[in-house]
Amino acid sequence: MFMLLVLLALTCLWLLPGLWALGCRARDRHGQAAAVSPSERALAEERSRALLRDMLDECEYQQLMQHGYVDIASPSHEQRTYRIPRNAGRVCVYENGRALVELCVQPVIPLPANDVVVMHKLLIESDEQGYLACANEIPLVLPPRFYTQQNWTFMTL
């Protein structure tokens, strides 16, 4: 029993520097995000709105404004659509109008929400396989009937 406790203590001591380094990196990342002034943040939001408007066609932009999501057709699968939420959330993958899975892809540094929408759109349209390779697949939590492609408004509430 004593040997087990000693082994456990040595393991903790061995892991401690790595955990400390991870904590420092997380603190530094949050410190950098907090260092942005309100005027810089407002300018970033304004520029991200302009970029979003430039990157979406009129139909996509209206869908995003009215429903809180934009549907992007898959460039390689004829019946597949990616539903990108306007605010932070998972991208839902539809095939033949039925939800298959949700995808979680996040930027490494904090970005305005509009830039995240543009990021998803550009990655899907330019390198769909790379996008899918880096995405974390999340199984559907609710029954598939809840994710009907035509009536999916619960995320906009």
C-alpha positions as CSV (number, residue, x, y, z in Angstrom):
1,M,0.0,0.0,0.0
2,F,2.8,2.4,0.9
3,M,4.5,1.7,-2.5
4,L,1.3,2.5,-4.3
5,L,1.1,5.9,-2.5
6,V,4.7,6.6,-3.4
7,L,4.1,5.7,-7.0
8,L,1.0,7.9,-7.1
9,A,3.0,10.8,-5.6
10,L,5.8,10.4,-8.1
11,T,3.4,10.3,-11.0
12,C,1.7,13.5,-9.8
13,L,5.1,15.2,-9.5
14,W,6.0,14.0,-13.0
15,L,2.8,15.4,-14.4
16,L,2.7,18.7,-12.5
17,P,5.1,20.7,-14.7
18,G,3.1,19.8,-17.8
19,L,-0.2,20.8,-16.1
20,W,1.4,24.1,-14.9
21,A,2.6,24.9,-18.4
22,L,-0.9,24.2,-19.9
23,G,-2.4,26.5,-17.2
24,C,0.1,29.3,-18.1
25,R,-0.8,29.0,-21.8
26,A,-4.5,29.2,-21.1
27,R,-3.9,32.2,-18.8
28,D,-1.8,33.9,-21.5
29,R,-4.4,33.3,-24.2
30,H,-7.2,34.8,-22.0
31,G,-4.9,37.7,-21.1
32,Q,-4.3,38.5,-24.8
33,A,-8.1,38.5,-25.5
34,A,-8.8,40.7,-22.5
35,A,-6.0,43.2,-23.6
36,V,-8.1,44.3,-26.6
37,S,-9.6,47.7,-26.0
38,P,-13.4,48.4,-26.5
39,S,-12.7,50.6,-29.5
40,E,-10.5,47.8,-31.1
41,R,-13.2,45.3,-30.4
42,A,-15.9,47.6,-32.0
43,L,-13.7,48.1,-35.0
44,A,-13.1,44.3,-35.3
45,E,-16.9,43.7,-35.1
46,E,-17.6,46.3,-37.8
47,R,-15.0,44.9,-40.1
48,S,-16.3,41.4,-39.5
49,R,-19.9,42.5,-40.4
50,A,-18.5,44.0,-43.7
51,L,-16.6,40.8,-44.5
52,L,-19.6,38.6,-43.8
53,R,-21.7,40.8,-46.1
54,D,-19.1,40.5,-48.9
55,M,-18.7,36.8,-48.6
56,L,-22.3,35.7,-48.6
57,D,-24.6,36.1,-51.6
58,E,-27.9,37.9,-51.0
59,C,-29.9,34.7,-50.4
60,E,-27.4,33.3,-47.9
61,Y,-27.2,36.7,-46.1
62,Q,-31.0,36.9,-45.8
63,Q,-31.2,33.3,-44.5
64,L,-28.6,34.1,-41.9
65,M,-30.4,37.3,-40.8
66,Q,-33.9,35.8,-40.7
67,H,-33.2,32.3,-39.4
68,G,-29.9,32.6,-37.5
69,Y,-28.1,30.1,-39.8
70,V,-26.8,29.7,-43.3
71,D,-26.9,26.5,-45.4
72,I,-23.8,25.8,-47.5
73,A,-24.0,23.1,-50.1
74,S,-21.3,20.5,-50.1
75,P,-19.0,20.8,-53.1
76,S,-18.4,17.1,-53.3
77,H,-21.6,15.4,-52.1
78,E,-24.7,16.4,-54.1
79,Q,-27.2,15.8,-51.4
80,R,-25.2,17.2,-48.4
81,T,-25.7,20.5,-46.7
82,Y,-23.8,22.1,-43.9
83,R,-25.9,24.4,-41.6
84,I,-23.7,27.0,-40.0
85,P,-25.2,28.9,-37.0
86,R,-24.8,32.6,-36.7
87,N,-23.7,32.5,-33.1
88,A,-21.4,30.0,-31.5
89,G,-22.5,26.5,-32.0
90,R,-22.0,23.3,-33.9
91,V,-22.4,22.9,-37.7
92,C,-25.1,20.4,-38.5
93,V,-24.6,18.1,-41.5
94,Y,-27.7,17.2,-43.5
95,E,-27.9,14.6,-46.2
96,N,-31.1,14.1,-48.2
97,G,-32.8,16.5,-45.8
98,R,-32.0,14.4,-42.7
99,A,-29.5,15.4,-40.0
100,L,-26.6,13.1,-39.7
101,V,-24.1,14.5,-37.2
102,E,-23.0,17.8,-35.7
103,L,-19.4,19.1,-36.2
104,C,-17.4,21.1,-33.8
105,V,-14.7,23.3,-35.3
106,Q,-13.3,26.2,-33.3
107,P,-10.7,28.9,-34.1
108,V,-7.6,28.8,-31.9
109,I,-8.0,32.5,-30.9
110,P,-11.2,34.3,-30.2
111,L,-12.8,35.8,-33.3
112,P,-16.0,37.8,-33.9
113,A,-19.0,35.6,-34.6
114,N,-19.3,36.8,-38.2
115,D,-15.7,35.8,-38.9
116,V,-16.4,32.3,-37.6
117,V,-19.4,32.0,-40.0
118,V,-17.0,33.1,-42.9
119,M,-14.4,30.6,-41.6
120,H,-16.8,27.7,-41.8
121,K,-18.1,28.7,-45.2
122,L,-14.6,29.1,-46.8
123,L,-13.2,25.9,-45.3
124,I,-16.2,23.9,-46.5
125,E,-16.1,25.3,-50.0
126,S,-12.4,25.3,-50.4
127,D,-11.2,22.1,-48.6
128,E,-14.2,20.1,-47.4
129,Q,-12.1,16.9,-46.7
130,G,-9.6,18.9,-44.6
131,Y,-12.5,20.6,-42.8
132,L,-14.1,17.2,-42.0
133,A,-10.7,15.8,-41.0
134,C,-10.1,18.5,-38.3
135,A,-13.8,18.6,-37.1
136,N,-14.9,16.8,-34.0
137,E,-18.0,14.8,-34.8
138,I,-20.8,15.0,-32.2
139,P,-23.6,12.5,-32.4
140,L,-27.1,14.0,-32.5
141,V,-28.4,14.5,-29.0
142,L,-32.1,14.7,-29.9
143,P,-34.1,12.4,-32.1
144,P,-33.4,12.9,-35.8
145,R,-37.0,14.1,-36.4
146,F,-36.2,17.2,-34.3
147,Y,-33.6,18.3,-36.8
148,T,-35.9,18.6,-39.8
149,Q,-34.1,20.8,-42.3
150,Q,-37.1,22.9,-43.2
151,N,-38.2,23.8,-39.6
152,W,-34.9,24.0,-37.7
153,T,-35.5,27.1,-35.6
154,F,-34.8,26.0,-32.0
155,M,-31.2,27.3,-32.0
156,T,-32.3,30.8,-32.8
157,L,-34.4,31.3,-29.7
